[in-house]
Amino acid sequence: MRPGAYPWRNHANAWRPVHIHYSLFGQGFAQRLITQMYFPGDPLLPLDPIFNCIPDAAARNRLVAAFDLDVTQPDHALGYRFDIVLRGRDATPMENTP
């Protein structure tokens, strides 16, 4: 299910781009990682301070899902691929919470 953009009032006419929040838990509730998945081609991405707070463009791009016709369900739903990488050079940007 693809969500819609929404206003968030941090400045005049501010909108969050279309995104989905992911919350990953480790061995316990205290081990939690949070990230967001964005959709390709969203015109609000260049304007979003949360997306753009990641200084590395390659890391920002890892937060954008890829359209994938192979996982699309004909006449029902478009499919996107979003791989979450926990460690290494290509790790998905995350917010660590205690």
C-alpha positions, 0 to 999 in steps of 0.5 A: 500500500502506497501512502500519501504525502502529508503536511507537517508544518515545520515551515509554510507549505511544508509536506513530507514526501511519500514514505513508510517507516520501518522499525526493526527490533533485535533480541529485545525491545531495547535493541531498535533501529528505525528507518524510512523508505521513500518512493522513486521520483517523488518531487518532494524528496529534494525539499525534505529536511529529514531525507536531506539530513543524510550528507552522503547522496549514495546513502540517501539513495539507499532509502529510495525503493526501486520499482520492480515489475517482477514483484508487481501483481498484475491488475492489483498492485505495483511492486517495489524492492527495498533491501535493508542492510544492517552493516557495512559500507552499504548499510541502510541509514538508520536512527538508533534508539536506546 
